[in-house]
Amino acid sequence: MLKELIKKNRSYRRFYQDERIDKSTLLELIDLARLSSSGRNIQALKYILSYDRETNEKVFKNLRWAGYLKDWKGPEEGEKPSAYIIMLLDLELADNCYWDHGIAAQSILLGATEMGFGGCMFGSIDKVNLRKDSNIDDKYKVLMVIALGKPKENVILDEIGEDGDIEYWRDEDNNHHVPKRKLEDLIIDNE
């Protein structure tokens, strides 16, 4: 059951834009992050929720989409995310979030997947402009943005080929292929 949820939890980059995600759904996802473990139990992560078209557009323009897809600038109108979560570190509580943002993001995305949504984490952000456009106080460090929506693309997990190429790609039917290493390639046997 968990393995199937993890396999469905992909980095989706195209969505049914008209399938809205409301504030109460976003709050449910943040609650999953809130309940997740936190280094030293500091709980220094804070969140800005975006779920209306005007605010979403301010976030969207500050994201850099799919680095391996060189000829694609991101989703077109009608395929943009329905919501965003801007994840912040409260610098008054901590100067380092350790691994908390990864744990929180995974909790949010697994929850979204279970609800029939999908998402994509962004670290490639114009943080200066996002801070200005979203009126983010200097006491917060922008860690990432999570885009959310009803996925409009099919993601296929492939085994990495003999060439070792790890870059994701799209086929002629616009299926998004993600190469994954074999399990045995990840295990180091020191015996």
Summary of the structure (lengths in Angstrom):
residues: 191
radius of gyration: 17.4
end to end distance: 32.6
largest distance: 57.9
contacts: 522
relative contact order: 0.22
helix: 29%
strand: 24%
